[in-house]
Amino acid sequence: MRKLFKPLSIFIGLRYTFSGRSKDSLVSFISFLAIAGLVIGVALLILVTSVMNGFERELRQKILNIVPHLVLVNKSGHTNWRDHISELGDVNNVIEVSPYTESSGLLFAGGSTQAVRFLGVSEKQIPLSFLELFSEESLAVPLNDEILLSRPIADSLGVSEGDFVRFIFPGNMLTGVAINYFKVSGIFLTHTELDQVLAIGNLDQVAEVLGLDGMITGLRIQIDDPFMARDLGYELVRLLPNGYGFQDWFQTHGNLYQAIQLSRNMVGLLVFLIVAIAAFNIISMLMMTVINKRREIAILQTLGLTRVSITRIFLAQGTIISLLGIGVGILLGGLSTVYLADLIQFFANFSQESFLDTSVYPIDYVPVDLRVVDIVIISFAAAALNAAACLYPAMRANGVVPAEELRY
């Protein structure tokens, strides 16, 4: 089987790429630009793809671990909800079923107010996500007249553990406005957008505030595959009496997921254009090499090199640039993903400012998820572009006629 690149073609290709002669300095400089453009393009593409993968991963593992995949609600109120928990828990793909009671209202302390979602959870049936959160922060489900606040809410109100806050519930025409006092029993931090609105209380206490004696607002459902939430929601509703409905995470956080996917595709496309521009630089560099080396090409032909061998020389030159640029780009992109979070944290500490705020972004840190499959796809795409860029200059090189180049 004949080799595409013979040692002579590789040797001459290396000489043409890294020629140190002054007359070839412009060609060497353009070769450097072509390699640098390819390195930057591949590294940025790996970095951007890894960051967008990280946001998608955090949405699945962090945000959707706290936000329920499904919520089953009954407009008449859940009175016999204990009977349904075991029945729903036996359905395939259902991980856990837990009751909750939720109310929107205002927290007031020291002249400051903060709108919150007051979520009541049961200490006997704590959602796994909250169990992990409580374990990390050394907290427990609040007792009666106690409340857990997120760090941003506590800072906004100027309170700390042990202080008291007032919860103002607008109520309805029958109950009217309700004002309750709660002691801050702990402060937590999820590092997600929920830190801006979430306060946690006892299930029975929140139900009492709402006037739902013995009832709950709904049932939280966590499932194996969050993307099956809607189909599974219809299945679970059919198992329950009339009057039940459901809400899935697509309705609450679907826009965030779509925005992440759109940003990933658009930013990836824009950065991929950098690789395409680097390919155009390779075309320019090879064309200049062909023009500068026309006499040398003619001499090589008179020494016995065939047109195919001349083509191999310039294909080898383009391949050397491609391998060097892609290899260094992968190395630089991989290192940047490893140290990106530490670098951003360093600048954040230096400037005393937070680059990501959960009031604007879904999380307050930069996640990175480097995947081998992305590196392989980016490498093959860059190599294919560079291979296509090498074809035309190589075909032009084998069209040199020795008699015309050497007659003077």
N, C-alpha and C positions, 0 to 999 in steps of 0.2 A: 504494500500500500504506500503510495507516494505521499510524502509529507508536504503540508501546505507551506510551511516555513522551513527551509533548509538553513543550516548554520551560516552559510555565506550571506543569505538574505537578512538574517537577524543581525549579523555583525555589521553589515553596511547600514541597516536601518538604525542601529544604535549610534553609529558614527554620524549619520545625518541628523539624528535627534539632538545629540549632545556635542555637536561640533564646537571646538574651542577657537577656531580660526576667526580673525577679525572680520573677514568678508562674509562670514556666516553668522555674525553676531545677531543680526536682525531675525534670522530664522530661528536661532536658539532662543531669543527672547520671546518670540511668538509661541514657540514650543512650551516655554515656561508658563506663558499666559494660558495656553490651552490646558495644560496639566492642572494649573491652579484653579481655573474655572471648573474643571471636572471635579476636583477635590472639594471645592466649596459647595458645588451643586449636590453631590452625593452626600456629603456630611450634613448639609441643611435638610435634605430630604429625609434622611434617617432620623435626625433630631425632631423635625416637625411631626413626622409620622408617629414617633415614639410618644411625644407629648399628647397628641390627639388620641392615641391608643390609651394613654394613661387617664385622660378625662373620661373616656368611655368605660374603662375598668372601674374608676371610682364611682361613676354613676351606678353601675351594677352592684358593686360590692360595698360601697359606703352609703350613698344616698338611698338606694333602693333597699338597703338593709334596715334603715330606720323608717322610711316611708313604706306603708303597706302596699303590697302588690295588688291586693283586692280589699275592698271594704264592702261588707254586706250591711244594708240599712233597711229599716222598716219605719215608715212614716208614723205608724201608730205606736212605735216604741217597742223595744225588745223586753218582753216580760218572761218568756220561757227560754231565754237564750242558753241556759245551762244544758237543756236537753239537746240543743242543736250542735254544741261544740264537739261532742264525741262522734256524732254522725258525720259532720263535715271533715273531721280529722281523719276519718277512714278512707276518704276519697284519694285516688291515686294522684301523685304530684303535689299534694298539699303537705307542707312541712309543719305548719303550726296554725292554730286558731286561737285568738286571744280577744277578750272583750276590751272595749275602751269607751270612755265618755269624753267628749270634747266640747269646749265652749270658747267662743271668741269674746274678748273683752279688753279692758284696760287695767294695767298695773300702775299704781300710784305710790310714790315714795319721795319724800323730801322736796316736793314741788315739781318733780319730773313725772312724766307719764310715758308709757310704752304699750303699744298694741301687741297683744300676744294671743297665741292659741293655747289654751289651758287644757292639757291632755291628762286624763285620769287613767291610770293603769292599776291592775289588780296585783297585789303582792303574792297571791296564790297562782296566778297565771301571767307571769311577766313575759313579754315578748323577748325572744332570744337576743335581739339586737340591743334592747335596753339592759338586759342582763349583762351583756358584755360591756356596755357603757358604764353601768354602775360598778362593775368589777374593776375597770380601769381607773375610775375616779374614786374608788372606795366609798361609794354611796349606797343608799338603800331606798326602797320605795317610801315616799313621804307618809307620815302618819297623819291623822286628822289635824287640820289647821297648820299643816306644813306644806312647803312648796320647794321645788328644785328649779333654779333659774340657770339659763345659759350665761356664759361669761359676757358676751356683748350686751345682753339685757341687764345684767347686774351692773356693768360699768355705766350703762346709759342711765340707770336709776340711782347710781351712786350708793349701792348697798353691798353688803358682804354677808357671809354666813352668820346667822344669829340675829340679823336685823328683821324688821317687820315690814310688810308691804300690804297695800290694800288692793283687792281685786274687785273691779267694778263690772258687773254683768248687766247689760241693758235690759234683759228679761223680756217680758211681753205685757200685753194689756192686763192680764190677770195677776201676774206676779210682781210686775213693776221692776224698777231698778234695784239690784241687790248689791250690797257692799259687804265684803268679807275680809277679815284680817288673816294673814298667813305669815308664819315664821319661815325665813329662808333657811332650810336645813342642809343645803348643799349647792354647789355650783359645778356645772359640767361644761364640756366643750366637745362638740361633734366635728368641728372643722368644716361644716357644711352650711349651706344657706339656711338650714333649720335653726341655727343659732340665733338668727335675727328675730324669730317669732315664737320659739317653743319654750313653754313652761310645763313642768310635770307635777302632777298631784296624785292624791289617792283616788281610786275609782269611786268609792262610795261618797267621798267628800265632794268631788266635782259633780256627781249625780245629784247630791243634795243642793248644791248651788243652782243647778238647772231646774230643780223641782221634779226630778225623775226618780222618785222613791222606788227602789228595787228594780229599776230599768237601766239600760245602757244606751249609748248613742248608736253603736254598731259593733261589728265583729271584724277584727283585722285578720287577713289571710295572707300567709307567705307561702310561695310555691317554688318548685324546683327551677323552672324556666320562666322568668318574668315575662317573656314574650308570648307565653301561652295564657296570660292573665285574662284576656277578654273571652276566649273560648271557654276557659275553665269557669269564668264568672257565670256564663249562661248555664253551664252544667250544675253549678252549685245552687243557683236560684231555683232551678226545677226541683231540687230536693227539699226546698223550704215551703212553708205555707204561702198563700197569696198575700200580697202586700210588700214582699221583699224586693229590693232592687240592689244593684251593685255599682261601684265606681272603681275603675282600675287606674293604675299608675300612668297610663297613656293620657288620661284626662288631666292629671295634675302635673306630670313631668315629661309628657310626650314631646312638648315643644323644645325642651332642653335637649332631649336625645336627638331630635331632628337637627337642632342647631349645631350640635357637636359633629354629627355626620356631615352636614353641609360644610362646616368650617374645615373639617378634615379633607374633604374632596377638593374644595376650592384652594386652600393653602397648598395642598399637595400638588395640584396642577400648576400653580404659580411657581413653586420652587422647582418643579420638573422642567419648567421653561429655562431655568438656569443651566440645567444639564444640556438642553437642546442648544442653547447659545454656545456652550463649551464645544459642542459638536461642530457648529459653524466655525469656531476658531480653529478646530482641527482641519477643516476643509481649507481655510485660508492658509494655514501653516504648510500643509502638504502641497498646495498649489504653488506657494512661494518656493518651496524646496524643489519642486519639479522645474520651475523656471530657472532657478539658480544653478541646478545640476544638469541642465540639458547636455552640456559638453561632456560631463562625467558619465552621464547615461549613454551617450553615443560611444565613448571609449569602452565602457563595459560591454556594449553590444559587439564592438569589433573584437573584443577579447573572447567572445564566445557565449556571453549570456543571452538567453532567449528573451523574447517579449514576456513570456510567462514569468521568468526569473525577475525581470524588472518590475513586473506587477507585484511580485511577492515582497520585494524590498520595501515598497511604499505601504503595502498592507502590514508588513512587519513593523514599520515605523509607527503607523497608526495604532496597532495593537499594543505596542510598548507604552505609548502614551495612555491608552485606555486602561491597561492593567495597572500602571503606576498611579494614575489619577483615581481609579475606583478603589484600589487597595488602600491608599492613604486616606481617601474619603471615608471608607468604612472604619478605619482606625480612629480618625478624628471624630466621626459621628458617634462611634461607640463610647469614646472617652467623654464626649460632651454630654451624652445622656447620663453617664455615671455621676458626673460632677455638677450637673445643671442645678439640681435642687440646692446643693451646698453653696454654689456660687450666688444664686438668687437670695438665699438666706443671709449670706455675707453682706451683699449690697443693701438688703433690707435693714440689717442691724447697723450698718454704717450710716445710712441715710435716715434712720429712725422712722421709716415709713413702711407701710405694708403694701406690697405690690398687688396682692390679691385680697380683696375684701369680700366677705360673704354677703354683704349688702348689694354687691354688684355681680360677683361670680359665684358659681355653685359651690366652690371649695376655696379655702384660703391658702393653698399651697400648690406648687406645680408638680403634678404627677408624671411619671415617666414609665412607660412599658415598652421595652425594647424586645422586638420579636424577630426571630431568625428568618421567618418567612418573608417579612418585609425587607430585610437586608438582601435576601436572595432575589426578590422581585426587582428591587431598585438596581441591583448590580446587573442583572440580565437586561433590564431596560436601558441602562446607560451603555452597556456593551453593545447592544443592538443599534443604538443611535450612532455610536462611534464607528461601528463596522459599516453602516450605511454611508457615513461621512467619508470613509476612506476609499470607497469604490471609485468615485469619479476621478480624483487626483491620480489614483493608481492606473486607471485606464488611459488617462492623458499621458502618463509617463511612458507607457509601452508604445505610444504612437510617435515617439521621437525617431526621426530618420537620421542615421549616422552621417550619410553623405552630405546632407544639408548643414548639419552642425559642425562638421570638420573640414569643409572645403576651403576655408580661409586659414 
